[in-house]
Amino acid sequence: MALTWKLVIDSNNAPALADFWAAALEYEVEDPSALVEQLLAAGHIGDEAVVEHRSRKTFRGYAAIRHPEDPFDATSGVGRGRRVLFQDVPEGKAGKNRLHIDVHSEPGGLDALVVRLEKLGATRVRKVDQELEGQWWLMRDPEGNEFCAV
């Protein structure tokens, strides 16, 4: 049986960061609106636990993306495969990431990938050129998290 996984990333604006990474990775933003509506109707959560983003009700401080080919629960919108969950935290980013995502281009397509990621809100930090590893760009997402365009 293949393992499922979820990478959790602290954020300042979970829905906005989920939008960036969904576009960058060609993933889908999960839609928990049906579950949110059920929980509101049953009185299990209050309006303070909910925010609207892109005309959908979602949980305040949380947003997730999933691989478009992986299974997901139709009621909750939660992926049952490769997922990234963004959760708002009160403190800002304080140092270098100990874990990061590498976004791979098609062969020969690094420049086009970098330009696409910049249009989504990423910024270039520096180009890395290593004899054995090749070239890539160290970049930052809209909240300053480091990642590599390879």
Beta strands, then each sheet from edge to edge (+ up, - down):
strand 1: 5-11
strand 2: 28-29
strand 3: 50-53
strand 4: 56-59
strand 5: 62-66
strand 6: 82-88
strand 7: 102-103
strand 8: 123-130
strand 9: 134-140
strand 10: 146-149
sheet 1: 1+ 6+ 5- 2+
sheet 2: 3+ 4-
sheet 3: 7+ 10+ 9- 8+
end
